[in-house]
Amino acid sequence: MADRAPPHPVRPPVAVIIPALNEEAAIAQVVAAIPVDAADAVIVVDNGSSDATAARARAAGATVHREALRGYGRACLTGIAHLPAETEIVVFLDGDFSDYPEDLPGLVAPIAAGRADMVIGSRVLGEREPGALLPQARLGNALATWLIRAIYGVAYTDLGPFRAIGRRALAQLAMADIDYGWTVEMQVKAARQGLRIEEVPVRYRRRVGQSKVTGTLSGSLRAGYKILLTIFRHATSPPQRPSA
């Protein structure tokens, strides 16, 4: 992949964080598919991989940081800790090539235009390759988004990991989950704080390799339990307000 372009004159600086665990077969494709003029920094967080994920990400042009303690949320937090100082919009993208990095400008645009604080890439609203969104994932999404709407009054269609958020808004959320609850924690905290939220359709395909979460029964059960726990835990916690 070509070197990152200098900050685009008509948009705020954008950084992409890609948590990755044993994604050597996919990570270079993910990094290479990010439009060069759409992001100023690409950070891959190697979450304790035992394969060549880090080397292939680095060869593709990404900056690589290692987080040996495993956990999706923990890897995202490590990426946040290494954001360039000038970053104003943060994009989260999975390293399995199931999302289309080419859709990144559509996620960033509402924030760059000043009308949204956070944008969720909705696989439900977008085009999906047959078999890409597994039945357990569709069921979990439907239940979780229904509960969020019932409890928090915000209508999401998806808990998709491909998302963008303003850096100040991200800081206000004080993200803390270290594993499966990361995406839903972000969405319920955003709802509680009254952030301006949009969803945009994104394309979705079958991932390269097997999912560590929905690809196994135990992974699906653990993720489902954590997602539901997170939804209810934040509903009963003291309300948070954005800082001035």
C-alpha positions, 0 to 999 in steps of 0.5 A, spaced: 500 500 500 502 507 498 504 511 504 498 515 507 497 521 504 497 528 508 491 530 511 486 532 506 484 539 506 477 538 506 476 533 512 479 532 519 484 528 520 482 520 520 485 514 523 483 507 522 484 502 528 484 495 526 484 490 532 487 483 529 488 476 532 491 471 527 489 474 521 495 473 517 491 471 511 486 477 511 490 483 514 494 485 508 488 485 504 484 490 509 490 495 509 491 495 502 483 496 501 483 502 505 482 508 500 489 512 501 486 519 501 480 517 506 485 516 512 491 519 515 493 513 519 492 506 519 494 502 526 493 495 526 493 492 534 496 485 534 492 482 539 497 476 541 497 473 534 501 467 533 502 467 526 505 473 521 499 478 522 504 483 525 509 482 519 504 482 514 500 488 516 507 492 517 509 490 510 502 493 507 503 500 510 500 500 517 503 502 523 503 496 528 502 495 536 502 489 540 497 488 545 499 481 548 493 481 553 487 478 548 481 481 548 477 485 542 476 491 547 483 491 550 486 491 543 481 497 541 483 501 547 491 500 545 489 503 538 486 509 542 492 510 546 497 510 540 492 515 536 496 521 532 495 527 536 492 530 530 487 525 529 479 528 530 475 522 527 477 515 529 474 509 525 474 502 527 475 496 522 475 488 523 481 485 520 478 479 517 476 482 510 469 481 512 467 489 511 469 493 505 474 498 507 472 502 501 466 504 504 470 508 509 468 515 506 461 514 507 462 513 515 466 519 516 462 524 512 457 525 517 462 527 522 466 531 517 460 535 515 458 536 523 451 533 523 453 526 527 458 524 533 458 517 531 456 513 525 455 505 525 456 501 519 450 497 518 450 490 515 443 490 516 441 496 511 447 494 506 448 489 501 450 482 504 454 476 501 450 470 502 452 466 508 456 472 511 452 474 517 451 468 520 444 466 523 446 467 530 449 474 529 442 476 526 439 473 532 443 477 537 443 483 533 435 483 533 435 482 540 440 487 542 438 492 538 430 491 540 433 492 547 437 498 546 431 501 543 426 499 549 431 501 554 435 507 551 430 510 546 435 509 540 433 505 534 439 501 531 439 496 526 446 493 527 452 492 532 457 492 526 464 493 528 465 498 522 464 504 525 466 512 526 466 516 531 469 523 533 475 523 537 472 528 543 466 524 543 470 517 544 473 520 550 467 522 553 464 515 552 470 513 557 470 506 554 472 500 558 470 494 556 476 489 554 472 484 550 465 482 547 462 488 550 466 493 546 461 495 540 455 495 544 458 499 550 459 504 545 452 504 542 449 504 549 453 510 552 452 514 546 445 513 547 445 515 554 449 521 553 445 524 547 450 523 542 448 525 535 448 518 532 447 516 524 447 509 521 449 508 514 449 502 509 455 498 509 457 492 504 459 485 508 462 479 505 464 472 508 470 473 512 477 470 511 478 464 515 473 462 521 470 467 526 473 467 533 466 469 536 460 467 531 464 461 528 463 457 534 458 455 539 462 457 545 464 464 542 457 465 540 454 464 547 460 468 551 459 474 546 451 474 547 451 473 554 456 479 555 452 483 550 446 482 554 450 484 560 452 490 558 446 493 555 442 492 562 448 494 566 449 501 563 441 501 564 442 501 571 448 505 572 448 512 574 447 517 568 453 520 564 453 526 561 458 529 556 463 534 559 463 541 557 
